[in-house]
Amino acid sequence: MGCSTQESKPCDMRKIAALVLFFCTVFVFSLFAQPAAPATWSVKQQPGKGGEIELLFTATIAPNWYMYSTEATGGPIPTSVSFAASNDFVVDGIFTELTPSESKLDEAFGIMVKVFHNTASFVQKIIPLTDKNFTVRGTITYQSCDGASCTFDEEDFELHIAGVGGASAASKKSASGGLWAFFFIALAAGLGAVLTPCVFPMIPMTVSFFISGSQNKRTVITRGLIFGISVTLIYTLIGVLAAVFKSVDATDTISSHWIPNLIFAVVFLAFALSFFGAFEIVLPSGLANKADQKAESSGYLGAFFVAVALVIVSFSCTGPFVGAILVESMRTGLGIKPILGMFGFGLALAFPFTLFAFSPSLMKKLPKSGGWLNMVKVVFAFVLLAFSLDYISAFGQYFGWNLISREVFIGVWMVCAVMLGAYFLGRLRFSHDSEVQFVSVPRLLLAIASFTFALYLLPGLFGAPLTTFSGIIPDPKGPSVFAARSHDENATTAYGMGLCGHAKYGHPTRQLPHGLLAYHDIPQAIECARQLNKPVLLSFKFDNCSVCKKMEATVWSDDRVLEILRNKVVIVTIYVDDNTELPKDEWVKSTLDGKVKKTLGRKMRDYQVTHFNVAAQPFYVLIGFDEQPLTTPVGESSVDEFLKFLNSGIDKFHAKQSAFTPQIKI
């Protein structure tokens, strides 16, 4: 449709105006328009080692833009990833760069930073907990700049994972670490039990039963195998029964309740006194006699009852080993651990008997029973006496009593070490010991080791961390005279105090080391964090958590970590075994097991599992005022890993709290 002659001039003016407006719009848009996001992301699955899954994150960065690395520098926001809570997988390790970054001076922040141009790749490992297909959801957080302006972006992602036998993969991962270590400890305990006076003298007696009434070597070997398998199965059955306590609440009770801790303390003390020679622990004679009568029956069935008789008769020596293995396995909450521990113990205990059944002539090389067995018994007595303090301390903590202070604990250990050294030198004897005519070289070396251990413990009386045993020995209260750092005079160790005042549920036996102040209630901590404009650090732990104590003694004591914990976060120490009764209006009904959680510890354990899909301790989470994680939570970690976790979360917190202002170069 054209313009008439009469309207040609106004029409031409309108066309010219429209054309000018169009070109102005294009020009302005070209000047100021930015891409919807400076980087586009892709996420895909690739197989990892040992059944793990690796999530490969790839960013394609717009021309003339650069994206910051995962390293927190105190300036720009580092690239990070967070995952939505899920019961199908757990995160393993940290978000790792695959593409080499470039170092440059960032004029906007005035510091050296590491950046990526064009493309960047990252990997995050996860461990599947199911054999079925599942979905991983999360958010990638990153900051990009082009030299004139910067953007802070979050990219949500969703990735469907094909089932890859995740449950077995998780088991393999655990077995490659803590489970295998625990298994070998149980094996060592079983071999140690062989050297006790209740077991060692029974080796020739038992092997004599194998060869009695038969000249057929195959029969002797078969009896030995049946005996060894029977002993192993009997102890494994004990582990199976213990594994019945596989629920979260049950394992909390085993590790923290006063009844089991009192029982183990009494048992350890009773066995220690018995090994010293005060009295003899024996089971009812009728039980042992019945097993002996059955063992006398001919055939392979007799080998089984010989195994039963050995387990019963040797109880007075093997009891402490079995008790220690069971209680330590129960403290972890892993149902497989007591089974694996008892299997290893039984296997090692039965091994020498079965070995001599294969070759009875080897028994001629065995040392004769004598005074050295008494020495083994006394050594075990000192060890049991020392470790009984751990259970006595846990018993007191249940009621809030500080029964054994750090100084008393270390003092008793030092006395035991010195007395053991004197025993090796023959200066200390018990009723069942013969006189030491001379000190042999092995005795001398053992004495030197005992006295050296006592000297190692000495600085601990004055506050030295003793990091090797930080998981067992109580934490030091207040600053140490050995501390190399200067302590904040305002950071008192008065219990029940947080950064903003009184802390609910505070207790004198649950103070943080290094003069740090903490809350024990998440809402109260968040209220304080709002006032101070700081993120909240959730520290999940329990009283007898050796790894928690080790983290606080070796990682939290680092000057860089300590400075952040004191000045940049609000700490919430959450004891998942706290038996403080809550008022009825604070009870919660678990969405996991449907049970009502009436104590602070069980409520917080349920909070940890439902919010973060993790039941292990220690576990550290940095959250904002909305209780959402600011970065990927961590468990046991190195100083560098913990620093990266803290800095990443703190940077993201402050980026979210303040409106972003583009940095414009003039």
Buried (B, 14 or more C-beta within 10 A) or exposed (E): EEEEEEEEEEEEEEEEEEEEEEEEEEEEEEEEEEEEBBBEBEBEBEEBEEBBBBBBBBBEBBEEBBBBBBBBBEBBBBBBBBBEEBEBBBBBBBBEBEBEBEEEEBEBBEEEBBBBBEEBBBBBBBBBBBEEEBEBEBBBBBBBBBEEBBBBBEBEBEBEBEEBEBBEBBBBBBBEEBBEEBBEBBBBBBBBBBBBBBBBEBBEEBBEBBBEEEEEEEBBBBBBBBBBBBBBBBBBBBBBEBBEBBEBBBBBBBBBBBEBBBBBBBBBBBBBBBBBBEEEBEEEEEBBEBBBEBBEEEEEEBBBBBBBBBBBBBBBBBBBBBBBBBBBBBBBBBBBBBBBBBBBBBBBBBBBBBBBBEEBEEBEEEEEEEEBBBBBBBBBBBBBBBBBBBBBBBBBBBEEEBBBEBBBBBBBBBBBBBBBBBBBBBEBBBEBBEEBEEEEEEBEEBBEBBBEBBEBBEBBBEBBBBEEBBBBBBBBBBBBEEBEEEBBEEBEBEBBBBBBEEBBBBBEBBBBBBBBBBBBBBEBBBBBBEEEEBBBBBBBBBBBBBBBBBBBBBBBBBEEBBEBBBEBBBBBBBBBBBBBEBEEEEBBEBEEEEBEBBBBBBBBBBBBBBBBBBBBBBBBBBBBBEBEBBBBBBBBBEBEBBBBBBBBBBBBBBBBEEEEEEBEEE
